[in-house]
Amino acid sequence: MKKEIHPENYRPVVFKDMSNDDVFITRSTINAKDTIELDGVTYPLVKVEISSTSHPFYTGKAKLVDTAGRVDKFMNRYGNRNKK
């Protein structure tokens, strides 16, 4: 491995899944604006939309994530092709 290319500032960071409020702590170098207190310790907080606890591949449940009506627009345009 090449020397001096990996960051040295790894620290515990909390990642929070906003879809199901699940939190997990891992080491990261990511810059976080928010903080959270867990078990009396303050950690940097990174909010994520999907994690392994809410992703359909890992949960086996189909969950439609649509923020701008893209699925409805697609279904209106192409969804009824076989119905004539």
Backbone as XML, in Angstrom:
<?xml version="1.0"?>
<chain id="A" units="angstrom">
  <residue number="1" name="MET">
    <atom name="N" x="0.825" y="-1.184" z="0.000"/>
    <atom name="CA" x="0.000" y="0.000" z="0.000"/>
    <atom name="C" x="0.867" y="1.245" z="0.000"/>
  </residue>
  <residue number="2" name="LYS">
    <atom name="N" x="0.320" y="2.279" z="-0.593"/>
    <atom name="CA" x="1.037" y="3.548" z="-0.592"/>
    <atom name="C" x="0.953" y="4.177" z="0.789"/>
  </residue>
  <residue number="3" name="LYS">
    <atom name="N" x="2.004" y="4.803" z="1.177"/>
    <atom name="CA" x="2.047" y="5.444" z="2.486"/>
    <atom name="C" x="1.515" y="6.863" z="2.387"/>
  </residue>
  <residue number="4" name="GLU">
    <atom name="N" x="0.968" y="7.323" z="3.484"/>
    <atom name="CA" x="0.505" y="8.691" z="3.663"/>
    <atom name="C" x="-0.627" y="9.108" z="2.725"/>
  </residue>
  <residue number="5" name="ILE">
    <atom name="N" x="-1.443" y="8.166" z="2.250"/>
    <atom name="CA" x="-2.594" y="8.541" z="1.442"/>
    <atom name="C" x="-3.905" y="8.343" z="2.208"/>
  </residue>
  <residue number="6" name="HIS">
    <atom name="N" x="-3.869" y="7.644" z="3.328"/>
    <atom name="CA" x="-5.068" y="7.383" z="4.102"/>
    <atom name="C" x="-5.225" y="8.418" z="5.209"/>
  </residue>
  <residue number="7" name="PRO">
    <atom name="N" x="-6.437" y="8.878" z="5.460"/>
    <atom name="CA" x="-6.634" y="9.887" z="6.506"/>
    <atom name="C" x="-6.352" y="9.321" z="7.894"/>
  </residue>
  <residue number="8" name="GLU">
    <atom name="N" x="-5.956" y="10.195" z="8.785"/>
    <atom name="CA" x="-5.616" y="9.801" z="10.154"/>
    <atom name="C" x="-6.688" y="10.203" z="11.162"/>
  </residue>
  <residue number="9" name="ASN">
    <atom name="N" x="-7.702" y="10.964" z="10.723"/>
    <atom name="CA" x="-8.660" y="11.516" z="11.667"/>
    <atom name="C" x="-9.955" y="10.697" z="11.779"/>
  </residue>
  <residue number="10" name="TYR">
    <atom name="N" x="-9.852" y="9.383" z="11.871"/>
    <atom name="CA" x="-11.025" y="8.546" z="12.089"/>
    <atom name="C" x="-11.532" y="8.767" z="13.503"/>
  </residue>
  <residue number="11" name="ARG">
    <atom name="N" x="-12.858" y="8.871" z="13.631"/>
    <atom name="CA" x="-13.474" y="9.062" z="14.935"/>
    <atom name="C" x="-14.857" y="8.410" z="14.906"/>
  </residue>
  <residue number="12" name="PRO">
    <atom name="N" x="-15.442" y="8.125" z="16.066"/>
    <atom name="CA" x="-16.797" y="7.564" z="16.081"/>
    <atom name="C" x="-17.810" y="8.587" z="15.576"/>
  </residue>
  <residue number="13" name="VAL">
    <atom name="N" x="-18.687" y="8.155" z="14.676"/>
    <atom name="CA" x="-19.726" y="9.002" z="14.094"/>
    <atom name="C" x="-21.034" y="8.224" z="14.121"/>
  </residue>
  <residue number="14" name="VAL">
    <atom name="N" x="-22.139" y="8.918" z="14.418"/>
    <atom name="CA" x="-23.462" y="8.292" z="14.413"/>
    <atom name="C" x="-24.119" y="8.561" z="13.068"/>
  </residue>
  <residue number="15" name="PHE">
    <atom name="N" x="-24.609" y="7.498" z="12.434"/>
    <atom name="CA" x="-25.394" y="7.601" z="11.212"/>
    <atom name="C" x="-26.841" y="7.286" z="11.579"/>
  </residue>
  <residue number="16" name="LYS">
    <atom name="N" x="-27.777" y="8.158" z="11.178"/>
    <atom name="CA" x="-29.184" y="7.982" z="11.511"/>
    <atom name="C" x="-29.989" y="7.818" z="10.233"/>
  </residue>
  <residue number="17" name="ASP">
    <atom name="N" x="-30.699" y="6.694" z="10.138"/>
    <atom name="CA" x="-31.586" y="6.428" z="9.014"/>
    <atom name="C" x="-32.870" y="7.208" z="9.254"/>
  </residue>
  <residue number="18" name="MET">
    <atom name="N" x="-33.164" y="8.180" z="8.395"/>
    <atom name="CA" x="-34.307" y="9.057" z="8.619"/>
    <atom name="C" x="-35.638" y="8.381" z="8.309"/>
  </residue>
  <residue number="19" name="SER">
    <atom name="N" x="-35.645" y="7.277" z="7.575"/>
    <atom name="CA" x="-36.905" y="6.619" z="7.243"/>
    <atom name="C" x="-37.440" y="5.762" z="8.383"/>
  </residue>
  <residue number="20" name="ASN">
    <atom name="N" x="-36.554" y="5.247" z="9.246"/>
    <atom name="CA" x="-37.030" y="4.420" z="10.362"/>
    <atom name="C" x="-36.372" y="4.778" z="11.693"/>
  </residue>
  <residue number="21" name="ASP">
    <atom name="N" x="-35.637" y="5.883" z="11.744"/>
    <atom name="CA" x="-34.992" y="6.392" z="12.965"/>
    <atom name="C" x="-34.009" y="5.409" z="13.597"/>
  </residue>
  <residue number="22" name="ASP">
    <atom name="N" x="-33.456" y="4.500" z="12.821"/>
    <atom name="CA" x="-32.437" y="3.590" z="13.318"/>
    <atom name="C" x="-31.096" y="4.327" z="13.344"/>
  </residue>
  <residue number="23" name="VAL">
    <atom name="N" x="-30.315" y="4.124" z="14.396"/>
    <atom name="CA" x="-29.008" y="4.766" z="14.501"/>
    <atom name="C" x="-27.930" y="3.706" z="14.685"/>
  </residue>
  <residue number="24" name="PHE">
    <atom name="N" x="-26.761" y="3.974" z="14.145"/>
    <atom name="CA" x="-25.620" y="3.100" z="14.375"/>
    <atom name="C" x="-24.354" y="3.932" z="14.416"/>
  </residue>
  <residue number="25" name="ILE">
    <atom name="N" x="-23.395" y="3.463" z="15.184"/>
    <atom name="CA" x="-22.128" y="4.166" z="15.381"/>
    <atom name="C" x="-21.036" y="3.415" z="14.636"/>
  </residue>
  <residue number="26" name="THR">
    <atom name="N" x="-20.231" y="4.151" z="13.896"/>
    <atom name="CA" x="-19.089" y="3.571" z="13.217"/>
    <atom name="C" x="-17.990" y="4.625" z="13.150"/>
  </residue>
  <residue number="27" name="ARG">
    <atom name="N" x="-16.808" y="4.208" z="12.774"/>
    <atom name="CA" x="-15.702" y="5.157" z="12.641"/>
    <atom name="C" x="-15.713" y="5.723" z="11.232"/>
  </residue>
  <residue number="28" name="SER">
    <atom name="N" x="-15.521" y="7.039" z="11.137"/>
    <atom name="CA" x="-15.557" y="7.701" z="9.843"/>
    <atom name="C" x="-14.754" y="8.997" z="9.898"/>
  </residue>
  <residue number="29" name="THR">
    <atom name="N" x="-14.452" y="9.531" z="8.719"/>
    <atom name="CA" x="-13.782" y="10.825" z="8.615"/>
    <atom name="C" x="-14.723" y="11.886" z="8.061"/>
  </residue>
  <residue number="30" name="ILE">
    <atom name="N" x="-15.985" y="11.559" z="7.887"/>
    <atom name="CA" x="-16.952" y="12.466" z="7.287"/>
    <atom name="C" x="-17.155" y="13.707" z="8.163"/>
  </residue>
  <residue number="31" name="ASN">
    <atom name="N" x="-17.338" y="14.849" z="7.519"/>
    <atom name="CA" x="-17.615" y="16.083" z="8.247"/>
    <atom name="C" x="-19.115" y="16.155" z="8.516"/>
  </residue>
  <residue number="32" name="ALA">
    <atom name="N" x="-19.486" y="16.380" z="9.761"/>
    <atom name="CA" x="-20.899" y="16.438" z="10.140"/>
    <atom name="C" x="-21.213" y="17.787" z="10.762"/>
  </residue>
  <residue number="33" name="LYS">
    <atom name="N" x="-22.374" y="18.322" z="10.418"/>
    <atom name="CA" x="-22.797" y="19.608" z="10.967"/>
    <atom name="C" x="-23.572" y="19.433" z="12.273"/>
  </residue>
  <residue number="34" name="ASP">
    <atom name="N" x="-24.303" y="18.331" z="12.396"/>
    <atom name="CA" x="-25.144" y="18.096" z="13.561"/>
    <atom name="C" x="-24.443" y="17.185" z="14.559"/>
  </residue>
  <residue number="35" name="THR">
    <atom name="N" x="-24.936" y="17.201" z="15.794"/>
    <atom name="CA" x="-24.438" y="16.296" z="16.828"/>
    <atom name="C" x="-25.616" y="15.619" z="17.502"/>
  </residue>
  <residue number="36" name="ILE">
    <atom name="N" x="-25.345" y="14.504" z="18.156"/>
    <atom name="CA" x="-26.355" y="13.760" z="18.891"/>
    <atom name="C" x="-25.695" y="13.197" z="20.141"/>
  </residue>
  <residue number="37" name="GLU">
    <atom name="N" x="-26.486" y="13.070" z="21.192"/>
    <atom name="CA" x="-25.964" y="12.506" z="22.433"/>
    <atom name="C" x="-26.548" y="11.115" z="22.626"/>
  </residue>
  <residue number="38" name="LEU">
    <atom name="N" x="-25.669" y="10.125" z="22.718"/>
    <atom name="CA" x="-26.061" y="8.737" z="22.977"/>
    <atom name="C" x="-25.278" y="8.229" z="24.175"/>
  </residue>
  <residue number="39" name="ASP">
    <atom name="N" x="-25.979" y="7.701" z="25.145"/>
    <atom name="CA" x="-25.353" y="7.138" z="26.351"/>
    <atom name="C" x="-24.429" y="8.140" z="27.035"/>
  </residue>
  <residue number="40" name="GLY">
    <atom name="N" x="-24.794" y="9.408" z="27.029"/>
    <atom name="CA" x="-24.016" y="10.439" z="27.698"/>
    <atom name="C" x="-22.810" y="10.932" z="26.934"/>
  </residue>
  <residue number="41" name="VAL">
    <atom name="N" x="-22.619" y="10.483" z="25.699"/>
    <atom name="CA" x="-21.483" y="10.898" z="24.876"/>
    <atom name="C" x="-22.030" y="11.633" z="23.657"/>
  </residue>
  <residue number="42" name="THR">
    <atom name="N" x="-21.428" y="12.743" z="23.310"/>
    <atom name="CA" x="-21.838" y="13.520" z="22.145"/>
    <atom name="C" x="-21.028" y="13.090" z="20.930"/>
  </residue>
  <residue number="43" name="TYR">
    <atom name="N" x="-21.739" y="12.736" z="19.854"/>
    <atom name="CA" x="-21.120" y="12.272" z="18.611"/>
    <atom name="C" x="-21.543" y="13.183" z="17.463"/>
  </residue>
  <residue number="44" name="PRO">
    <atom name="N" x="-20.738" y="13.278" z="16.406"/>
    <atom name="CA" x="-21.193" y="13.930" z="15.179"/>
    <atom name="C" x="-22.313" y="13.091" z="14.563"/>
  </residue>
  <residue number="45" name="LEU">
    <atom name="N" x="-23.315" y="13.737" z="13.964"/>
    <atom name="CA" x="-24.481" y="13.046" z="13.406"/>
    <atom name="C" x="-24.539" y="13.251" z="11.911"/>
  </residue>
  <residue number="46" name="VAL">
    <atom name="N" x="-24.692" y="12.138" z="11.175"/>
    <atom name="CA" x="-24.891" y="12.176" z="9.732"/>
    <atom name="C" x="-26.238" y="11.536" z="9.451"/>
  </residue>
  <residue number="47" name="LYS">
    <atom name="N" x="-27.121" y="12.272" z="8.768"/>
    <atom name="CA" x="-28.458" y="11.770" z="8.455"/>
    <atom name="C" x="-28.441" y="11.159" z="7.055"/>
  </residue>
  <residue number="48" name="VAL">
    <atom name="N" x="-28.944" y="9.918" z="6.950"/>
    <atom name="CA" x="-29.015" y="9.228" z="5.667"/>
    <atom name="C" x="-30.470" y="8.866" z="5.389"/>
  </residue>
  <residue number="49" name="GLU">
    <atom name="N" x="-30.827" y="8.768" z="4.112"/>
    <atom name="CA" x="-32.203" y="8.446" z="3.749"/>
    <atom name="C" x="-32.462" y="6.952" z="3.769"/>
  </residue>
  <residue number="50" name="ILE">
    <atom name="N" x="-31.487" y="6.157" z="3.365"/>
    <atom name="CA" x="-31.659" y="4.703" z="3.305"/>
    <atom name="C" x="-30.413" y="4.043" z="3.859"/>
  </residue>
  <residue number="51" name="SER">
    <atom name="N" x="-30.607" y="3.038" z="4.704"/>
    <atom name="CA" x="-29.501" y="2.227" z="5.208"/>
    <atom name="C" x="-29.881" y="0.760" z="5.042"/>
  </residue>
  <residue number="52" name="SER">
    <atom name="N" x="-29.065" y="-0.136" z="5.549"/>
    <atom name="CA" x="-29.370" y="-1.557" z="5.413"/>
    <atom name="C" x="-30.611" y="-1.961" z="6.205"/>
  </residue>
  <residue number="53" name="THR">
    <atom name="N" x="-31.035" y="-1.160" z="7.178"/>
    <atom name="CA" x="-32.236" y="-1.502" z="7.943"/>
    <atom name="C" x="-33.523" y="-1.070" z="7.251"/>
  </residue>
  <residue number="54" name="SER">
    <atom name="N" x="-33.419" y="-0.252" z="6.197"/>
    <atom name="CA" x="-34.627" y="0.178" z="5.494"/>
    <atom name="C" x="-34.584" y="-0.102" z="3.991"/>
  </residue>
  <residue number="55" name="HIS">
    <atom name="N" x="-33.468" y="-0.567" z="3.466"/>
    <atom name="CA" x="-33.351" y="-0.822" z="2.031"/>
    <atom name="C" x="-34.129" y="-2.085" z="1.665"/>
  </residue>
  <residue number="56" name="PRO">
    <atom name="N" x="-34.928" y="-2.037" z="0.595"/>
    <atom name="CA" x="-35.736" y="-3.206" z="0.222"/>
    <atom name="C" x="-34.927" y="-4.467" z="-0.043"/>
  </residue>
  <residue number="57" name="PHE">
    <atom name="N" x="-33.708" y="-4.358" z="-0.525"/>
    <atom name="CA" x="-32.891" y="-5.540" z="-0.790"/>
    <atom name="C" x="-32.605" y="-6.306" z="0.495"/>
  </residue>
  <residue number="58" name="TYR">
    <atom name="N" x="-32.329" y="-5.594" z="1.587"/>
    <atom name="CA" x="-31.991" y="-6.235" z="2.853"/>
    <atom name="C" x="-33.215" y="-6.601" z="3.671"/>
  </residue>
  <residue number="59" name="THR">
    <atom name="N" x="-34.297" y="-5.844" z="3.552"/>
    <atom name="CA" x="-35.484" y="-6.108" z="4.360"/>
    <atom name="C" x="-36.455" y="-7.061" z="3.688"/>
  </residue>
  <residue number="60" name="GLY">
    <atom name="N" x="-36.398" y="-7.170" z="2.362"/>
    <atom name="CA" x="-37.321" y="-8.030" z="1.647"/>
    <atom name="C" x="-38.672" y="-7.382" z="1.419"/>
  </residue>
  <residue number="61" name="LYS">
    <atom name="N" x="-38.836" y="-6.144" z="1.807"/>
    <atom name="CA" x="-40.090" y="-5.428" z="1.631"/>
    <atom name="C" x="-39.895" y="-4.358" z="0.571"/>
  </residue>
  <residue number="62" name="ALA">
    <atom name="N" x="-40.809" y="-4.325" z="-0.375"/>
    <atom name="CA" x="-40.738" y="-3.305" z="-1.413"/>
    <atom name="C" x="-41.251" y="-1.993" z="-0.841"/>
  </residue>
  <residue number="63" name="LYS">
    <atom name="N" x="-40.421" y="-0.984" z="-0.882"/>
    <atom name="CA" x="-40.798" y="0.334" z="-0.393"/>
    <atom name="C" x="-40.494" y="1.326" z="-1.497"/>
  </residue>
  <residue number="64" name="LEU">
    <atom name="N" x="-41.496" y="2.051" z="-1.912"/>
    <atom name="CA" x="-41.343" y="2.985" z="-3.006"/>
    <atom name="C" x="-40.881" y="4.326" z="-2.467"/>
  </residue>
  <residue number="65" name="VAL">
    <atom name="N" x="-39.703" y="4.753" z="-2.894"/>
    <atom name="CA" x="-39.171" y="6.055" z="-2.492"/>
    <atom name="C" x="-39.290" y="6.966" z="-3.695"/>
  </residue>
  <residue number="66" name="ASP">
    <atom name="N" x="-40.210" y="7.913" z="-3.610"/>
    <atom name="CA" x="-40.473" y="8.802" z="-4.730"/>
    <atom name="C" x="-40.646" y="10.210" z="-4.191"/>
  </residue>
  <residue number="67" name="THR">
    <atom name="N" x="-39.710" y="11.079" z="-4.494"/>
    <atom name="CA" x="-39.760" y="12.425" z="-3.933"/>
    <atom name="C" x="-40.308" y="13.459" z="-4.904"/>
  </residue>
  <residue number="68" name="ALA">
    <atom name="N" x="-40.346" y="13.151" z="-6.167"/>
    <atom name="CA" x="-40.768" y="14.173" z="-7.117"/>
    <atom name="C" x="-41.842" y="13.681" z="-8.078"/>
  </residue>
  <residue number="69" name="GLY">
    <atom name="N" x="-42.541" y="12.593" z="-7.754"/>
    <atom name="CA" x="-43.584" y="12.084" z="-8.626"/>
    <atom name="C" x="-43.063" y="11.412" z="-9.869"/>
  </residue>
  <residue number="70" name="ARG">
    <atom name="N" x="-41.823" y="10.961" z="-9.847"/>
    <atom name="CA" x="-41.225" y="10.352" z="-11.039"/>
    <atom name="C" x="-41.897" y="9.033" z="-11.410"/>
  </residue>
  <residue number="71" name="VAL">
    <atom name="N" x="-42.268" y="8.252" z="-10.392"/>
    <atom name="CA" x="-42.901" y="6.966" z="-10.669"/>
    <atom name="C" x="-44.270" y="7.183" z="-11.297"/>
  </residue>
  <residue number="72" name="ASP">
    <atom name="N" x="-45.051" y="8.117" z="-10.772"/>
    <atom name="CA" x="-46.359" y="8.407" z="-11.349"/>
    <atom name="C" x="-46.232" y="8.904" z="-12.782"/>
  </residue>
  <residue number="73" name="LYS">
    <atom name="N" x="-45.260" y="9.737" z="-13.021"/>
    <atom name="CA" x="-45.031" y="10.259" z="-14.367"/>
    <atom name="C" x="-44.665" y="9.126" z="-15.328"/>
  </residue>
  <residue number="74" name="PHE">
    <atom name="N" x="-43.815" y="8.204" z="-14.868"/>
    <atom name="CA" x="-43.435" y="7.060" z="-15.693"/>
    <atom name="C" x="-44.641" y="6.175" z="-15.978"/>
  </residue>
  <residue number="75" name="MET">
    <atom name="N" x="-45.448" y="5.898" z="-14.938"/>
    <atom name="CA" x="-46.604" y="5.024" z="-15.115"/>
    <atom name="C" x="-47.632" y="5.664" z="-16.049"/>
  </residue>
  <residue number="76" name="ASN">
    <atom name="N" x="-47.799" y="6.969" z="-15.969"/>
    <atom name="CA" x="-48.718" y="7.645" z="-16.884"/>
    <atom name="C" x="-48.230" y="7.572" z="-18.317"/>
  </residue>
  <residue number="77" name="ARG">
    <atom name="N" x="-46.937" y="7.643" z="-18.500"/>
    <atom name="CA" x="-46.380" y="7.655" z="-19.837"/>
    <atom name="C" x="-46.245" y="6.252" z="-20.427"/>
  </residue>
  <residue number="78" name="TYR">
    <atom name="N" x="-45.734" y="5.298" z="-19.639"/>
    <atom name="CA" x="-45.414" y="3.979" z="-20.190"/>
    <atom name="C" x="-46.158" y="2.822" z="-19.530"/>
  </residue>
  <residue number="79" name="GLY">
    <atom name="N" x="-46.831" y="3.043" z="-18.438"/>
    <atom name="CA" x="-47.409" y="1.955" z="-17.654"/>
    <atom name="C" x="-48.574" y="1.241" z="-18.309"/>
  </residue>
  <residue number="80" name="ASN">
    <atom name="N" x="-49.327" y="1.900" z="-19.149"/>
    <atom name="CA" x="-50.527" y="1.298" z="-19.723"/>
    <atom name="C" x="-50.333" y="0.919" z="-21.193"/>
  </residue>
  <residue number="81" name="ARG">
    <atom name="N" x="-49.147" y="0.522" z="-21.569"/>
    <atom name="CA" x="-48.849" y="0.170" z="-22.972"/>
    <atom name="C" x="-49.575" y="-1.105" z="-23.402"/>
  </residue>
  <residue number="82" name="ASN">
    <atom name="N" x="-49.711" y="-2.096" z="-22.501"/>
    <atom name="CA" x="-50.321" y="-3.368" z="-22.874"/>
    <atom name="C" x="-51.835" y="-3.329" z="-22.817"/>
  </residue>
  <residue number="83" name="LYS">
    <atom name="N" x="-52.411" y="-2.340" z="-22.187"/>
    <atom name="CA" x="-53.868" y="-2.228" z="-22.092"/>
    <atom name="C" x="-54.386" y="-1.404" z="-23.265"/>
  </residue>
  <residue number="84" name="LYS">
    <atom name="N" x="-55.047" y="-2.056" z="-24.195"/>
    <atom name="CA" x="-55.627" y="-1.340" z="-25.344"/>
    <atom name="C" x="-56.952" y="-1.911" z="-25.690"/>
  </residue>
</chain>
